[in-house]
Amino acid sequence: ESGAKVIVDNVIASPILQKPIELGADIVMYSATKHIDGQGRVLGGAILGSQKFCERIIKPFIRNTGPSISPFNAWILLKSLETLELRVNQQVKNAEAIVNFLNNHNKVAKVIYPFSKKFKQKSLAKKQMFSGGTVISFELKVTKQKNIKKETFEFLNKLEMIDISNNLGDTKTLITHPSTTTHHRLSNAEKKNLGIKDNLLRLSFGTAHLPPRYSI
């Protein structure tokens, strides 16, 4: 009503699981390095909008300022789009299995996933998304509050099949510690307001089939 443009960064959901323009958004942005590439090979991005917006705003800006993607990167991303849905669907399947596992684990304090039965906005997520996505966050239970970061890092360093990286949407399963990576520039007060604790971990699922049993 105010005439403002609604811009959605849809990278976590991916274009397979959520369609913001169909929900009323004006502009949708993607880091194509994530799900669209899926193997962390190239840098790239995508901006979606109406034909009028793209012709009048985006095309002149790119033409006059030069931030065009390289032909090779564009080719990689176009080829990757051919398997995007297959990859995302398998990643979602893996995520859902581990969400159920972590929700019932005595060493996990909290699990954050849009389609989890314990997620407060689950009904809203189901109105917007086709499934809960390929990324989950969870908080570890720690024995001593003064050793939160130490115990969390010890857990990370014991992982054998999961790589530590702040990328997501990759065919490999990746884990990161947001407080010291993706959100490290924020103040302690800002982190607290966003729920970015020292025992919080973000897990992005790959496409590998999960073993019949899990352990943590």
ChimeraX attribute file (.defattr): number of C-alpha atoms within 10 A of each C-alpha:
attribute: neighborCount
match mode: 1-to-1
recipient: residues
	/A:1	3
	/A:2	4
	/A:3	5
	/A:4	7
	/A:5	9
	/A:6	12
	/A:7	17
	/A:8	17
	/A:9	14
	/A:10	16
	/A:11	20
	/A:12	18
	/A:13	21
	/A:14	23
	/A:15	17
	/A:16	16
	/A:17	20
	/A:18	21
	/A:19	18
	/A:20	21
	/A:21	16
	/A:22	9
	/A:23	10
	/A:24	10
	/A:25	14
	/A:26	17
	/A:27	18
	/A:28	19
	/A:29	16
	/A:30	21
	/A:31	18
	/A:32	24
	/A:33	23
	/A:34	23
	/A:35	29
	/A:36	30
	/A:37	26
	/A:38	25
	/A:39	17
	/A:40	17
	/A:41	13
	/A:42	17
	/A:43	15
	/A:44	19
	/A:45	17
	/A:46	12
	/A:47	15
	/A:48	17
	/A:49	16
	/A:50	11
	/A:51	10
	/A:52	9
	/A:53	13
	/A:54	15
	/A:55	12
	/A:56	11
	/A:57	11
	/A:58	15
	/A:59	12
	/A:60	12
	/A:61	14
	/A:62	12
	/A:63	10
	/A:64	8
	/A:65	8
	/A:66	9
	/A:67	9
	/A:68	13
	/A:69	14
	/A:70	11
	/A:71	9
	/A:72	10
	/A:73	16
	/A:74	18
	/A:75	11
	/A:76	15
	/A:77	23
	/A:78	13
	/A:79	12
	/A:80	18
	/A:81	16
	/A:82	11
	/A:83	13
	/A:84	19
	/A:85	17
	/A:86	12
	/A:87	22
	/A:88	27
	/A:89	17
	/A:90	17
	/A:91	25
	/A:92	21
	/A:93	19
	/A:94	22
	/A:95	24
	/A:96	20
	/A:97	11
	/A:98	15
	/A:99	20
	/A:100	13
	/A:101	15
	/A:102	20
	/A:103	18
	/A:104	12
	/A:105	13
	/A:106	10
	/A:107	14
	/A:108	17
	/A:109	16
	/A:110	18
	/A:111	21
	/A:112	19
	/A:113	23
	/A:114	21
	/A:115	21
	/A:116	17
	/A:117	14
	/A:118	13
	/A:119	14
	/A:120	13
	/A:121	13
	/A:122	15
	/A:123	12
	/A:124	11
	/A:125	17
	/A:126	13
	/A:127	11
	/A:128	15
	/A:129	18
	/A:130	14
	/A:131	19
	/A:132	22
	/A:133	27
	/A:134	30
	/A:135	26
	/A:136	21
	/A:137	18
	/A:138	19
	/A:139	20
	/A:140	21
	/A:141	17
	/A:142	17
	/A:143	10
	/A:144	9
	/A:145	11
	/A:146	9
	/A:147	13
	/A:148	17
	/A:149	18
	/A:150	14
	/A:151	19
	/A:152	19
	/A:153	14
	/A:154	10
	/A:155	12
	/A:156	17
	/A:157	12
	/A:158	10
	/A:159	12
	/A:160	7
	/A:161	9
	/A:162	17
	/A:163	15
	/A:164	15
	/A:165	15
	/A:166	15
	/A:167	20
	/A:168	26
	/A:169	31
	/A:170	24
	/A:171	21
	/A:172	20
	/A:173	23
	/A:174	21
	/A:175	23
	/A:176	21
	/A:177	25
	/A:178	19
	/A:179	21
	/A:180	14
	/A:181	11
	/A:182	12
	/A:183	14
	/A:184	13
	/A:185	11
	/A:186	13
	/A:187	11
	/A:188	13
	/A:189	10
	/A:190	12
	/A:191	17
	/A:192	12
	/A:193	10
	/A:194	10
	/A:195	11
	/A:196	21
	/A:197	18
	/A:198	22
	/A:199	23
	/A:200	23
	/A:201	20
	/A:202	19
	/A:203	23
	/A:204	27
	/A:205	28
	/A:206	27
	/A:207	22
	/A:208	13
	/A:209	10
	/A:210	13
	/A:211	6
	/A:212	5
	/A:213	6
	/A:214	9
	/A:215	6
	/A:216	11
